[in-house]
Amino acid sequence: MKYIADMAVYDKKGQLSLVVEAKSKLNTSSNWAAKMRRNLLAHGLMPDTHFFLLALPDRFYLWKDAGIIPEEVPPTYEIDPKPFLQPYYNGAGISLDSFTGESFELIISSWLSTLLQVDVLPEELQGQDWLVESGLFEAIRYGHLAAEATV
C-alpha cells in the first residue's frame, strides 16, 4: 500500500531520507507522538526511512533509524521549534494559534527548503544542535522536497 506523506525529502542521490507529517495539533506529548507513529506503521502507511519527523507547531518529534515494526517507540529527539519557526510565522502574518493545517505545511516546507539549499546552517538555525547531531542536516542537504508525496 502506498502512503501519501505530507512531505518527503530525498537526498542528493535521489534516495528517500526523511518523511514528514505536519499536523496543526498543539499540546501533545512524546507518548502521543509514539502512538501516532505506531498507528501509521500498523496500517502499513509508512516506508522504511532513516528519518521520520512529526512536525507540530509547538513540538517536533524526530525518529532516526527506528524501523517499521508497529510498536510504540519514543522519539529520538523532541524539539521546541518555536524559536526557529517564529520568523516564518511572522513572515506569514500568523500566530501559533491562528493557522490552518495547510498554512502550517507551507511553513514547514519553507523551513525545509532553507535547509536543503545551504552549506552550513543559516544564522537563524544556529544552536539547533539536533539537526547536526542527528545527521538530518547532512542527510538532506542539497536534496529535494516533494509535497504530498507518494512514498
N, C-alpha and C positions, 0 to 999 in steps of 0.2 A: 504494500500500500504506500502510495506516495504521500508525502507530507508537504503542506504549503507553509513555510516559515514566514514570519513577518519580515525577516531579513536573513540573508545568508552572505557570508563573506568568504571569498575564495582567495587563496594565497597567490603569489606572483606566478606560480606554475599552473594555476587553474584548479587546484585541489581545494575541496571544501575544508575550511579551518574553523569557522565559527557559525553557529546557528543562534539567532536572536529571536526571542519572543518579547515583545514590548506590550505591556499592559498598563492601563491608567489607574490601577488599584493602588490605594495608599494604606499605610499602617499594617504591613504584613510582617511575618516572622520567617526565620530560616526554616522552621518546621513546615509552615505553609508552603514555602518555595519547594522544599524537598518533596512534598506531596504532589504539588503541581507537576514537577518534573516526572515523578513516578507515574502519574496518570497519563502523561504524554507517551511515556515508554510502554505502559501497559496496553495502550491502544495501538501500538506499533507505529506511532506517528513521528518518531524522532530518529534520524540517522545517526550512525556512529561517527562522531567528530571529536576533534581534540578539545574544543571549547563549546560550551553552551552558556548563553547569557540570558537570564530572565531579568529584563530591564523594567523597573518600575520608577515612577517619578521621585520617590524618596528612598529607594533602595535598589541596588544592583546585586544579583546573586549570580556568581560565576562558578561553573564546574569545569575542571580540567581533567581530561582523560578519565572520566567517571564511568565509561562504558555504557552499554544499553540494556543491562539487566534491570527489569522493572522493580526496583526496590527503592526505599527512601534513603537517599544518600545526601548528607548535608552538603551545602555548597562549599567549594574550596575557598572561595573568597566572598565576603559580604561587604559591600561598599556603599558609602553615603555619596551619591552622585550630585547632590545639590551644589556643592562648591564649583564643580566644573560644568554643570549643565545650566547654572544660573545665567551666564551670558547668552545662551541660546534662548532661554525663556524671555529674557529682557529684549533680545533682538526680535522675537516674535510678538512681543507685547502681551504675553500671557503670564499668569501666575500659576503656582503649583496646584492650586485647586480649581482652576477655571479652564482647563483644556479638555479636548476630546481625545479619544484613542488615536485618531488619525493625526492630530497635531503632535501628539507625543511621539508617534512613529517618525514623523518628519524631523523632529528634534534629534532623535537617536540616529537617524540616517545622516543628518548633518554632522553630528559628533563623530560618527564612524568615518565618514568621508574625509574629515580633517585628519584622522589618524592614518588613513590609507595613503595619504599623499606627502608625508613628511619623512625626513631622515631621522630626526630626533623629535622628542615630544615637544609640542608647542608650549610656550611660556604658561599659558592658561592651564595646561595639564601637568606642569611640573609639580612634583610632590605626590603624584598619583602612582606610588611605587608598585601597586598591584598590577599595573599594565605591563611593566617591565619584569617584575618578579615572577609573574605567572607565565611569561613567554608570549602572552597575547599580542603585545605590540609588534614583536619581531615576526610572529606568525602571520599577521595580516598586512604588515607594511608592504606597500606597492601592490596590494591585491585589488580586488574589485568587489563592489557591493551589489547585491541583487535584492530588490524589494519584492515581497510576495512571491518568493522563490519556491519552486517545487524541488525538494531535495530528497 
